[in-house]
Amino acid sequence: MLRWQILHTGSAGNRVTSTVSLVIDPPRVVVIDPGMVPSQRVILEPLAAAGFTPDLVTDVIISHHHPDHTMNVGLFPEAQVHDYWAVYHHDQWLDRPAEGRQVSPHVRLIETPGHTREDITTLVATPEAVVAFTHLWWHSDGPELDPYATDQSAVERGRRRVMEVAGLVVPGHGAPFACR
């Protein structure tokens, strides 16, 4: 049965941690943005409580290549890793654009550049609403202007695109919020 949860709610400020999420869409087990956290335990303990060990994770999705979103990719030795231009698995590098890539029946990737040129958003079609896991927002309050954006107008286009389809946003460094 399709389900998702936050493994770690991220933050931005003096301490920077990514929001790390888990999506179970059988038979796929997906971790999104396993980046910087205070300790690997804050990823591994809730993963275990959900019934999974790291070797059972089938896919890791990184929203972009900044270390605060990629630092712990290696925790999942059997996972395929998805980014904006490829899928990596063990010693294989398969060039594949993210736009429209179906990771599982209910999990799809779209390209949403702006914070970096390589940003992607993960869309999960749940029975209640589409959930967007994205760095287009850092947290529920924005920021309105991304201080590190490579293209602020692209951020704004991406936000509009996501809000057209999503009912809930899981931002890069904060708790989920309902689309306005």
KEKENU-28288 format. One line per field, with one value per residue (C-alpha): x, y, z; residue in three letters. Coordinates in pm, 1 decimal, always signed. Layout:
px <- X ...
py <- Y ...
pz <- Z ...
code <- ALA ...
//
This chain:
px <- +0.0 +130.2 +244.8 +497.8 +653.9 +917.5 +1225.1 +1380.9 +1239.9 +1510.2 +1614.7 +1805.6 +1992.1 +2290.0 +2243.4 +2149.3 +1976.3 +1768.8 +1417.9 +1462.0 +1153.4 +1045.3 +793.1 +673.8 +511.0 +540.2 +760.4 +967.4 +1106.0 +1224.6 +1430.3 +1437.6 +1727.5 +1930.9 +2154.2 +2309.7 +2158.0 +2288.6 +2354.7 +2280.7 +2058.9 +1796.0 +1753.8 +1813.9 +1599.6 +1271.9 +1351.2 +1378.9 +1059.8 +886.9 +1008.5 +1304.9 +1680.1 +1905.3 +1963.7 +1586.0 +1575.0 +1536.9 +1567.2 +1723.3 +1620.5 +1828.9 +1661.6 +1996.2 +2367.0 +2435.2 +2591.6 +2309.0 +2085.4 +2332.6 +2563.0 +2410.7 +2331.5 +2588.4 +2374.4 +2166.0 +2400.0 +2142.5 +1949.5 +1930.8 +2014.2 +1809.0 +1910.6 +1830.4 +2018.5 +2083.8 +2016.6 +2316.8 +2335.9 +2657.1 +2895.4 +2629.3 +2555.4 +2245.4 +2182.4 +1810.7 +1653.4 +1441.2 +1145.1 +856.6 +1065.9 +842.4 +1031.5 +729.2 +359.6 +283.9 +622.4 +724.8 +1007.3 +990.0 +1265.1 +1231.3 +1552.7 +1606.8 +1780.2 +2034.2 +2012.7 +1984.7 +1686.6 +1412.5 +1084.5 +941.7 +564.1 +382.7 +21.6 -153.3 -529.4 -565.0 -348.0 -27.5 +263.2 +558.5 +901.3 +1100.4 +1362.4 +1158.5 +1074.4 +1315.6 +1029.5 +667.0 +767.6 +972.4 +1196.0 +1017.5 +1355.2 +1595.7 +1926.6 +2128.8 +1910.9 +2086.1 +1763.7 +1491.3 +1245.2 +1286.5 +1214.4 +889.8 +792.0 +864.4 +656.8 +360.1 +401.2 +408.4 +115.5 -96.4 -72.4 +18.7 -197.1 +94.7 +457.5 +746.9 +1014.9 +1390.9 +1446.3 +1115.8 +786.4 +516.5 +263.8 -58.3 -43.8 -193.2
py <- +0.0 +344.9 +553.6 +822.3 +975.6 +1221.4 +1050.3 +1383.5 +1734.4 +1964.3 +2311.0 +2607.0 +2858.5 +2802.5 +2429.7 +2305.7 +1971.0 +1838.4 +1706.2 +1332.3 +1145.3 +787.2 +673.4 +315.0 +231.0 -148.6 -299.6 +24.0 +175.8 +530.3 +769.7 +1135.5 +1371.7 +1173.5 +1469.6 +1639.9 +1541.4 +1555.0 +1179.8 +896.3 +754.8 +1020.5 +854.2 +490.7 +468.4 +588.5 +379.1 +71.8 +169.7 +174.3 -184.2 -132.9 -178.7 +30.7 -260.1 -281.9 +74.5 +38.3 +402.4 +725.2 +1054.9 +1367.4 +1698.9 +1855.7 +1799.6 +2017.1 +1816.3 +1905.5 +1685.1 +1412.1 +1349.4 +1010.6 +853.5 +581.9 +448.3 +262.9 +19.7 -150.3 +160.0 +314.8 +684.2 +929.4 +1284.7 +1534.6 +1361.2 +997.4 +687.6 +533.5 +179.8 +23.0 +81.2 +175.2 +530.4 +546.7 +885.1 +961.4 +1303.6 +1336.4 +1504.2 +1257.9 +967.8 +713.7 +575.3 +363.2 +360.6 +659.0 +836.5 +1065.2 +1316.2 +1656.7 +1907.0 +2226.5 +2427.2 +2753.1 +2687.4 +2511.4 +2431.1 +2064.8 +2070.0 +1810.5 +1764.5 +1427.1 +1400.7 +1126.7 +1063.8 +960.3 +897.5 +1224.8 +1455.2 +1483.1 +1540.4 +1738.9 +1681.7 +1982.2 +2247.9 +2518.3 +2617.2 +2584.4 +2575.9 +2690.6 +3058.7 +3041.9 +3227.0 +3426.9 +3498.4 +3205.1 +3361.9 +3101.2 +3068.6 +3042.1 +3169.2 +3322.6 +3347.5 +2970.4 +2916.1 +3109.9 +2915.8 +2589.4 +2694.1 +2772.6 +2438.9 +2245.6 +2433.4 +2347.9 +1975.8 +1937.1 +1956.7 +1926.8 +2039.8 +1881.3 +2152.0 +2102.9 +2221.8 +2212.3 +2047.7 +1977.7 +2249.0 +2267.2 +2445.3 +2790.5
pz <- +0.0 -94.2 +200.2 +282.4 +589.8 +697.7 +841.8 +946.5 +926.9 +798.2 +905.7 +769.3 +980.3 +1209.0 +1154.8 +809.4 +765.2 +479.2 +509.7 +450.9 +333.3 +277.6 +14.7 +1.0 -331.5 -340.2 -448.8 -445.4 -125.4 -194.5 +18.3 -87.2 -4.3 +250.0 +319.2 +617.8 +952.6 +1312.0 +1303.9 +1063.2 +1338.8 +1261.6 +921.2 +1015.1 +1330.8 +1173.8 +865.9 +1092.1 +1275.2 +934.7 +882.4 +651.5 +660.9 +435.9 +194.9 +129.7 -6.3 -382.9 -488.2 -363.3 -518.5 -476.1 -547.8 -639.6 -583.4 -278.5 +8.3 +246.8 +26.8 -76.7 +219.8 +317.9 -20.3 +57.4 +343.8 +83.6 -93.9 -318.6 -424.3 -766.0 -729.6 -937.3 -1018.3 -1292.8 -1573.3 -1483.7 -1279.1 -1100.8 -968.1 -844.1 -1138.0 -1394.5 -1506.7 -1725.7 -1884.8 -1847.4 -1806.9 -1495.1 -1664.9 -1654.5 -1519.7 -1342.2 -1044.4 -948.4 -1038.6 -811.9 -803.5 -1089.8 -1132.7 -1297.6 -1365.2 -1161.4 -1199.5 -1018.5 -686.7 -906.7 -1277.0 -1179.1 -939.5 -964.1 -779.0 -678.4 -722.2 -531.6 -630.7 -308.6 -280.9 -87.1 -298.6 -496.4 -258.9 -398.7 -243.9 -364.1 -294.7 -464.9 -106.9 +185.2 +437.1 +457.4 +467.5 +149.4 +146.4 -122.2 -283.4 -277.4 -165.2 -355.4 -665.9 -998.5 -1159.3 -941.9 -1232.1 -1284.7 -912.8 -952.6 -1267.3 -1087.6 -787.6 -1012.9 -1192.5 -865.2 -714.2 -1020.9 -938.4 -569.9 -262.0 -20.6 -40.4 +147.9 +128.6 +132.1 +489.7 +674.5 +756.2 +496.2 +417.6 +219.6 -114.8 -96.8
code <- MET LEU ARG TRP GLN ILE LEU HIS THR GLY SER ALA GLY ASN ARG VAL THR SER THR VAL SER LEU VAL ILE ASP PRO PRO ARG VAL VAL VAL ILE ASP PRO GLY MET VAL PRO SER GLN ARG VAL ILE LEU GLU PRO LEU ALA ALA ALA GLY PHE THR PRO ASP LEU VAL THR ASP VAL ILE ILE SER HIS HIS HIS PRO ASP HIS THR MET ASN VAL GLY LEU PHE PRO GLU ALA GLN VAL HIS ASP TYR TRP ALA VAL TYR HIS HIS ASP GLN TRP LEU ASP ARG PRO ALA GLU GLY ARG GLN VAL SER PRO HIS VAL ARG LEU ILE GLU THR PRO GLY HIS THR ARG GLU ASP ILE THR THR LEU VAL ALA THR PRO GLU ALA VAL VAL ALA PHE THR HIS LEU TRP TRP HIS SER ASP GLY PRO GLU LEU ASP PRO TYR ALA THR ASP GLN SER ALA VAL GLU ARG GLY ARG ARG ARG VAL MET GLU VAL ALA GLY LEU VAL VAL PRO GLY HIS GLY ALA PRO PHE ALA CYS ARG
//
